[in-house]
Amino acid sequence: MKTFVDFDGLALFIRIAEAGGLAAAERSTGISKATLSRRLTALEDTLNVRLVRRTKKGIVLTEDGQQLFDRSRDAFLLAEQAVATIQDDKAALSGTVRLSLPPDLATEVLAPLLIGFKERYPDVVIDMTLGDRRVSLIEEGYDLVVRMGSVADSGLMFKKIASLPRTLVASPAFMANHSEMKTPADLNAVPALAIRRDLVEWDLRSGDGNVAKVHPKIGFAANRQTILIEAAISGLGIANLPDFMIERALASGDLVRVLPEWRPSPVEMTALWQKDRITGRLIKAIVAEFTEAFAEKR
């Protein structure tokens, strides 16, 4: 039997199959579609079998292609992990990592952490994108994504970074004009601020374990919490904001707590990444950096 030698081509085939198409594989590997297509064709010629069918939406594995993918993918994952294990720390913490981060959280906390990380590990290349939309790691070629809120089971690796406490706040002037507020139900009748106008339910819990749901009237919406802070300071309404965003405004007296005996439910912050990335050790180091920073804040 002829000895098989095109293991690079086989590795690229696995990446193409995982991505579901040449364009997505180009984004995740940085290798051009033309090169990927040429290597895929060469692999098919070497094996003398057709591995994929090309469609307008991407590629579909043939029966032979699916069999090859199923039997070789785990072996390549083990090989990548073996290589990462024998590298020294400096070599392992190198390479490029593409991140998608929530804008406000990145500006306040995560970006400064990444700057410090880059200073300690100059061989690491940080490629950071800030955005609120939920990106696809595989299709858009991201290595690490941080999301706020609940995370559905997606087959990705994930780690909860922190549970961020939140507080209801408003300006002193606003509170002076709404001195009638005594219970959560009173919040239904006053102006409120939120990141979306359809985000109209707040879950509240008191210190003695009582719970309440309120549906405030959202009169001002913006998908940046920094803007909501300024709107609250200007007296436009009550805002439900993470504590780390409003510490300075509370300390200066620009904002005060609303119904301080009641706290909104915290928001979960989660990191997600692909389990078979060669950059896995680097990604885990960054996630650990994020987790430790929020543990210190608590």
ZIFENPE-V447507 format. One record per residue. N is the residue number from 1. RES is the residue in one letter. SS is DSSP state (helix for helix, strand for strand, loop for the rest). PHI is phi as a letter, one per 40 degrees, with the letter a starting at -180 (999 if undefined). D_FIRST is the distance of its C-alpha to the first C-alpha in Angstrom with 2 decimals. Layout:
N|RES|SS|PHI|D_FIRST  N|RES|SS|PHI|D_FIRST
This chain:
1|M|loop|999|0.00  2|K|loop|c|3.80  3|T|loop|c|6.34  4|F|loop|c|8.94  5|V|loop|b|12.36  6|D|loop|c|14.90  7|F|helix|c|16.52  8|D|helix|c|19.90  9|G|helix|c|19.17  10|L|helix|c|18.13  11|A|helix|c|21.39  12|L|helix|c|23.39  13|F|helix|d|22.05  14|I|helix|c|23.34  15|R|helix|c|26.64  16|I|helix|c|27.02  17|A|helix|c|26.44  18|E|helix|c|28.92  19|A|helix|c|31.45  20|G|loop|g|31.24  21|G|loop|i|31.29  22|L|helix|c|30.89  23|A|helix|c|34.57  24|A|helix|c|34.62  25|A|helix|c|31.43  26|E|helix|c|33.13  27|R|helix|c|36.12  28|S|helix|c|34.23  29|T|helix|b|31.93  30|G|loop|g|34.15  31|I|loop|c|31.40  32|S|loop|c|32.61  33|K|helix|d|31.63  34|A|helix|c|30.60  35|T|helix|c|28.12  36|L|helix|c|26.77  37|S|helix|c|26.46  38|R|helix|c|24.70  39|R|helix|c|22.12  40|L|helix|c|21.62  41|T|helix|c|21.11  42|A|helix|c|18.64  43|L|helix|c|16.58  44|E|helix|c|16.84  45|D|helix|c|15.79  46|T|helix|c|12.65  47|L|helix|c|11.74  48|N|loop|g|13.43  49|V|loop|a|15.76  50|R|loop|c|19.38  51|L|loop|c|20.16  52|V|strand|b|23.94  53|R|strand|b|26.97  54|R|strand|c|29.56  55|T|strand|b|33.15  56|K|loop|c|36.52  57|K|loop|c|36.52  58|G|strand|i|33.10  59|I|strand|b|29.63  60|V|strand|b|28.54  61|L|strand|c|25.11  62|T|loop|c|23.42  63|E|helix|c|22.19  64|D|helix|c|18.58  65|G|helix|c|20.17  66|Q|helix|c|22.32  67|Q|helix|c|19.58  68|L|helix|c|17.61  69|F|helix|c|21.02  70|D|helix|c|22.13  71|R|helix|c|19.17  72|S|helix|b|18.87  73|R|helix|c|22.57  74|D|helix|c|23.82  75|A|helix|c|21.18  76|F|helix|c|22.31  77|L|helix|c|25.88  78|L|helix|c|25.51  79|A|helix|c|24.07  80|E|helix|c|27.04  81|Q|helix|c|29.45  82|A|helix|c|28.16  83|V|helix|c|28.68  84|A|helix|c|32.13  85|T|helix|c|33.09  86|I|helix|c|32.64  87|Q|loop|c|34.48  88|D|loop|c|38.18  89|D|helix|d|40.74  90|K|helix|c|41.48  91|A|helix|c|37.89  92|A|helix|c|37.28  93|L|loop|c|40.46  94|S|loop|a|39.50  95|G|strand|h|38.09  96|T|strand|b|39.49  97|V|strand|b|40.71  98|R|strand|c|42.08  99|L|strand|b|44.80  100|S|strand|b|46.95  101|L|strand|b|50.26  102|P|loop|c|53.56  103|P|helix|d|56.05  104|D|helix|c|59.03  105|L|helix|c|57.08  106|A|helix|c|55.08  107|T|helix|c|58.26  108|E|helix|c|60.17  109|V|helix|b|57.61  110|L|helix|c|53.89  111|A|helix|c|54.09  112|P|helix|d|56.25  113|L|helix|c|53.77  114|L|helix|c|50.88  115|I|helix|c|52.99  116|G|helix|c|53.55  117|F|helix|c|49.86  118|K|helix|c|49.02  119|E|helix|c|51.68  120|R|helix|c|50.10  121|Y|loop|b|46.52  122|P|loop|c|46.81  123|D|loop|c|43.03  124|V|strand|c|42.94  125|V|strand|b|43.44  126|I|strand|c|45.47  127|D|strand|b|45.30  128|M|strand|b|47.88  129|T|strand|b|48.99  130|L|strand|b|52.08  131|G|loop|a|52.51  132|D|loop|c|53.73  133|R|loop|c|51.27  134|R|loop|c|48.28  135|V|loop|c|45.21  136|S|loop|c|41.60  137|L|helix|d|39.47  138|I|helix|c|36.17  139|E|helix|c|37.52  140|E|helix|b|39.84  141|G|loop|g|37.70  142|Y|loop|c|40.03  143|D|loop|c|38.94  144|L|strand|a|42.10  145|V|strand|b|44.89  146|V|strand|b|48.23  147|R|strand|b|50.00  148|M|strand|b|53.46  149|G|loop|g|54.24  150|S|loop|c|52.15  151|V|loop|b|48.37  152|A|loop|c|46.60  153|D|loop|c|43.41  154|S|loop|b|40.69  155|G|loop|g|37.63  156|L|loop|c|38.36  157|M|strand|c|39.18  158|F|strand|a|42.96  159|K|strand|a|45.79  160|K|strand|c|49.50  161|I|strand|c|51.11  162|A|strand|a|54.71  163|S|strand|b|57.25  164|L|strand|c|59.78  165|P|loop|c|63.39  166|R|strand|b|65.53  167|T|strand|b|69.26  168|L|strand|c|71.68  169|V|strand|b|73.67  170|A|strand|a|76.33  171|S|loop|c|78.89  172|P|helix|d|82.23  173|A|helix|c|84.07  174|F|helix|c|82.00  175|M|helix|c|82.69  176|A|helix|c|86.39  177|N|helix|c|86.46  178|H|loop|b|84.67  179|S|loop|c|86.42  180|E|loop|c|86.34  181|M|loop|c|82.70  182|K|loop|b|82.79  183|T|loop|b|79.98  184|P|helix|d|76.48  185|A|helix|c|77.97  186|D|helix|c|80.04  187|L|helix|c|76.91  188|N|helix|c|76.51  189|A|helix|b|79.56  190|V|loop|b|78.89  191|P|strand|c|76.76  192|A|strand|b|73.28  193|L|strand|b|70.41  194|A|strand|a|66.68  195|I|loop|c|63.38  196|R|loop|a|63.41  197|R|loop|c|66.34  198|D|loop|c|64.55  199|L|loop|c|64.07  200|V|loop|b|67.33  201|E|loop|b|66.86  202|W|strand|b|67.31  203|D|strand|c|66.72  204|L|strand|b|69.28  205|R|strand|b|69.84  206|S|strand|c|72.98  207|G|loop|c|73.31  208|D|loop|c|74.48  209|G|loop|g|71.47  210|N|loop|c|72.95  211|V|strand|b|70.71  212|A|strand|a|71.65  213|K|strand|b|70.05  214|V|strand|b|71.81  215|H|loop|b|71.36  216|P|loop|c|72.93  217|K|strand|c|73.81  218|I|strand|c|71.41  219|G|strand|b|73.56  220|F|strand|a|71.30  221|A|strand|b|67.48  222|A|loop|a|65.10  223|N|loop|c|61.45  224|R|loop|b|62.29  225|Q|helix|c|63.98  226|T|helix|c|65.64  227|I|helix|c|67.51  228|L|helix|c|68.51  229|I|helix|c|69.96  230|E|helix|c|72.12  231|A|helix|c|73.17  232|A|helix|c|74.18  233|I|helix|c|76.15  234|S|loop|c|77.90  235|G|loop|g|79.09  236|L|loop|c|77.09  237|G|loop|i|76.12  238|I|strand|c|74.27  239|A|strand|b|70.66  240|N|strand|b|68.05  241|L|strand|b|66.15  242|P|strand|c|63.91  243|D|helix|d|66.04  244|F|helix|c|64.24  245|M|helix|c|65.17  246|I|helix|b|68.89  247|E|helix|d|69.77  248|R|helix|c|71.60  249|A|helix|c|73.47  250|L|helix|c|74.64  251|A|helix|c|75.69  252|S|helix|c|77.70  253|G|loop|g|79.33  254|D|loop|c|77.96  255|L|loop|b|76.45  256|V|strand|b|77.62  257|R|strand|c|76.05  258|V|loop|b|76.81  259|L|loop|f|77.47  260|P|loop|c|76.18  261|E|loop|c|76.17  262|W|strand|b|73.43  263|R|strand|b|69.88  264|P|strand|c|67.22  265|S|loop|c|63.86  266|P|loop|c|61.49  267|V|strand|b|58.52  268|E|strand|c|55.03  269|M|strand|b|52.86  270|T|strand|b|49.10  271|A|strand|b|46.10  272|L|strand|b|42.83  273|W|strand|a|39.37  274|Q|loop|c|35.70  275|K|loop|c|34.16  276|D|loop|b|30.85  277|R|loop|c|32.37  278|I|loop|c|31.39  279|T|loop|c|35.16  280|G|helix|d|35.86  281|R|helix|c|37.68  282|L|helix|c|39.81  283|I|helix|c|40.66  284|K|helix|c|41.67  285|A|helix|c|43.86  286|I|helix|c|45.65  287|V|helix|c|46.15  288|A|helix|c|47.58  289|E|helix|c|49.90  290|F|helix|c|51.18  291|T|helix|c|51.63  292|E|helix|c|53.52  293|A|helix|c|55.81  294|F|helix|c|56.96  295|A|helix|c|57.32  296|E|helix|c|59.70  297|K|helix|c|61.62  298|R|loop|c|62.21
